[in-house]
Amino acid sequence: MNSREKEIMSEMNGLPSNLIERFDRNIKVEEIGVKGQKKLLSSSVLVVGCGGLGSAVIHYLAVAGVGRLGLADFDRVSLSNLQRQILHGEKDLNKIKVESARDRVRELTSITETKTYNLLMDEESLSAIAKEYDVIVDGTDNFKIRYDINRVCIKYKIPFIMGAVLSFSGQATVIIPGETPCYSCIFPSPPPEEIFPTAKTIGILSSIPGIIGTIQATETIKVLTGVGTPLKGRLLLFDGFNMSFKTVPLYRDKDCLECKNI
């Protein structure tokens, strides 16, 4: 037995053997270990949006062992969703999306508890539930909801994992209220709806939400466990057409009306 194996054995106290086997590959990652896995098992994450981004986020957080997931959406599963929203299948057509997502999580794991919110998330509804969660992940395709998430995360000082996708491209960042630029620092105002393209108008390649959603899930795990270097103060830009990643620095706006007083 090498020194790493001895360290793992000494940390296993209190973790049932079935969980040790189930999360063996997480535990063997030196930076995670048993301590990190225990943090995941005791953590809670609210995912706003159970579509393309949310599907990848929810799937990987559930199988990673996050103890409790809040699933928020107001939509039903439609045929056009199935091209990219991997939590849902043909059997789920017209099903309430949060219920379809919940049922898929239950198929994946009995470890993760789920709570569903079948309603349109706005600042008021988010404020009512946000304090139950350690992290909020944006799986939406809506600027207004992102600003609402931003305000609520600032209010309760909750980390906010943002992601967005369109066509062949995507972006992601980690917002820590009081430490990093907030969403309004990065995007002071939404673009006019009549000129900004959407997935409905120019489409989205089916694999792109999976790539960005998996990045969001990874960043969430890093924030929950306190390991690695999250995308704080950096915006990750992904170009799937040319297969390139780059990050650009982000800066707090000292005059930002949302976060200047925190």
VENFEN-V859438 format. One record per residue. N is the residue number from 0. RES is the residue in one small letter. SS is DSSP state (2 for helix, 1 for strand, 0 for the rest). Layout:
n=N res=RES ss=SS
n=N res=RES ss=SS
This chain:
n=0 res=m ss=0
n=1 res=n ss=0
n=2 res=s ss=2
n=3 res=r ss=2
n=4 res=e ss=2
n=5 res=k ss=2
n=6 res=e ss=2
n=7 res=i ss=2
n=8 res=m ss=2
n=9 res=s ss=2
n=10 res=e ss=2
n=11 res=m ss=0
n=12 res=n ss=0
n=13 res=g ss=0
n=14 res=l ss=0
n=15 res=p ss=0
n=16 res=s ss=2
n=17 res=n ss=2
n=18 res=l ss=2
n=19 res=i ss=2
n=20 res=e ss=2
n=21 res=r ss=2
n=22 res=f ss=0
n=23 res=d ss=2
n=24 res=r ss=2
n=25 res=n ss=2
n=26 res=i ss=2
n=27 res=k ss=0
n=28 res=v ss=0
n=29 res=e ss=0
n=30 res=e ss=0
n=31 res=i ss=0
n=32 res=g ss=2
n=33 res=v ss=2
n=34 res=k ss=2
n=35 res=g ss=2
n=36 res=q ss=2
n=37 res=k ss=2
n=38 res=k ss=2
n=39 res=l ss=2
n=40 res=l ss=2
n=41 res=s ss=0
n=42 res=s ss=0
n=43 res=s ss=1
n=44 res=v ss=1
n=45 res=l ss=1
n=46 res=v ss=1
n=47 res=v ss=1
n=48 res=g ss=0
n=49 res=c ss=0
n=50 res=g ss=0
n=51 res=g ss=2
n=52 res=l ss=2
n=53 res=g ss=2
n=54 res=s ss=2
n=55 res=a ss=2
n=56 res=v ss=2
n=57 res=i ss=2
n=58 res=h ss=2
n=59 res=y ss=2
n=60 res=l ss=2
n=61 res=a ss=2
n=62 res=v ss=2
n=63 res=a ss=2
n=64 res=g ss=0
n=65 res=v ss=0
n=66 res=g ss=0
n=67 res=r ss=1
n=68 res=l ss=1
n=69 res=g ss=1
n=70 res=l ss=1
n=71 res=a ss=1
n=72 res=d ss=1
n=73 res=f ss=0
n=74 res=d ss=0
n=75 res=r ss=1
n=76 res=v ss=0
n=77 res=s ss=0
n=78 res=l ss=2
n=79 res=s ss=2
n=80 res=n ss=2
n=81 res=l ss=2
n=82 res=q ss=2
n=83 res=r ss=0
n=84 res=q ss=0
n=85 res=i ss=0
n=86 res=l ss=0
n=87 res=h ss=0
n=88 res=g ss=0
n=89 res=e ss=2
n=90 res=k ss=2
n=91 res=d ss=2
n=92 res=l ss=0
n=93 res=n ss=0
n=94 res=k ss=0
n=95 res=i ss=1
n=96 res=k ss=2
n=97 res=v ss=2
n=98 res=e ss=2
n=99 res=s ss=2
n=100 res=a ss=2
n=101 res=r ss=2
n=102 res=d ss=2
n=103 res=r ss=2
n=104 res=v ss=2
n=105 res=r ss=2
n=106 res=e ss=2
n=107 res=l ss=2
n=108 res=t ss=0
n=109 res=s ss=0
n=110 res=i ss=0
n=111 res=t ss=0
n=112 res=e ss=1
n=113 res=t ss=1
n=114 res=k ss=1
n=115 res=t ss=1
n=116 res=y ss=1
n=117 res=n ss=1
n=118 res=l ss=0
n=119 res=l ss=0
n=120 res=m ss=0
n=121 res=d ss=0
n=122 res=e ss=2
n=123 res=e ss=2
n=124 res=s ss=2
n=125 res=l ss=2
n=126 res=s ss=2
n=127 res=a ss=2
n=128 res=i ss=2
n=129 res=a ss=2
n=130 res=k ss=2
n=131 res=e ss=2
n=132 res=y ss=0
n=133 res=d ss=0
n=134 res=v ss=1
n=135 res=i ss=1
n=136 res=v ss=1
n=137 res=d ss=1
n=138 res=g ss=0
n=139 res=t ss=0
n=140 res=d ss=0
n=141 res=n ss=0
n=142 res=f ss=2
n=143 res=k ss=2
n=144 res=i ss=2
n=145 res=r ss=2
n=146 res=y ss=2
n=147 res=d ss=2
n=148 res=i ss=2
n=149 res=n ss=2
n=150 res=r ss=2
n=151 res=v ss=2
n=152 res=c ss=2
n=153 res=i ss=2
n=154 res=k ss=2
n=155 res=y ss=2
n=156 res=k ss=0
n=157 res=i ss=0
n=158 res=p ss=1
n=159 res=f ss=1
n=160 res=i ss=1
n=161 res=m ss=1
n=162 res=g ss=1
n=163 res=a ss=1
n=164 res=v ss=1
n=165 res=l ss=1
n=166 res=s ss=1
n=167 res=f ss=0
n=168 res=s ss=1
n=169 res=g ss=1
n=170 res=q ss=1
n=171 res=a ss=1
n=172 res=t ss=1
n=173 res=v ss=1
n=174 res=i ss=1
n=175 res=i ss=0
n=176 res=p ss=0
n=177 res=g ss=0
n=178 res=e ss=0
n=179 res=t ss=0
n=180 res=p ss=0
n=181 res=c ss=0
n=182 res=y ss=2
n=183 res=s ss=2
n=184 res=c ss=2
n=185 res=i ss=2
n=186 res=f ss=0
n=187 res=p ss=0
n=188 res=s ss=0
n=189 res=p ss=0
n=190 res=p ss=0
n=191 res=p ss=0
n=192 res=e ss=0
n=193 res=e ss=0
n=194 res=i ss=0
n=195 res=f ss=0
n=196 res=p ss=0
n=197 res=t ss=0
n=198 res=a ss=2
n=199 res=k ss=2
n=200 res=t ss=2
n=201 res=i ss=2
n=202 res=g ss=0
n=203 res=i ss=1
n=204 res=l ss=0
n=205 res=s ss=0
n=206 res=s ss=0
n=207 res=i ss=2
n=208 res=p ss=2
n=209 res=g ss=2
n=210 res=i ss=2
n=211 res=i ss=2
n=212 res=g ss=2
n=213 res=t ss=2
n=214 res=i ss=2
n=215 res=q ss=2
n=216 res=a ss=2
n=217 res=t ss=2
n=218 res=e ss=2
n=219 res=t ss=2
n=220 res=i ss=2
n=221 res=k ss=2
n=222 res=v ss=2
n=223 res=l ss=2
n=224 res=t ss=2
n=225 res=g ss=0
n=226 res=v ss=0
n=227 res=g ss=0
n=228 res=t ss=0
n=229 res=p ss=0
n=230 res=l ss=0
n=231 res=k ss=1
n=232 res=g ss=0
n=233 res=r ss=1
n=234 res=l ss=1
n=235 res=l ss=1
n=236 res=l ss=1
n=237 res=f ss=1
n=238 res=d ss=1
n=239 res=g ss=0
n=240 res=f ss=0
n=241 res=n ss=0
n=242 res=m ss=0
n=243 res=s ss=1
n=244 res=f ss=1
n=245 res=k ss=1
n=246 res=t ss=1
n=247 res=v ss=1
n=248 res=p ss=1
n=249 res=l ss=0
n=250 res=y ss=0
n=251 res=r ss=0
n=252 res=d ss=0
n=253 res=k ss=0
n=254 res=d ss=0
n=255 res=c ss=0
n=256 res=l ss=0
n=257 res=e ss=0
n=258 res=c ss=0
n=259 res=k ss=0
n=260 res=n ss=0
n=261 res=i ss=0
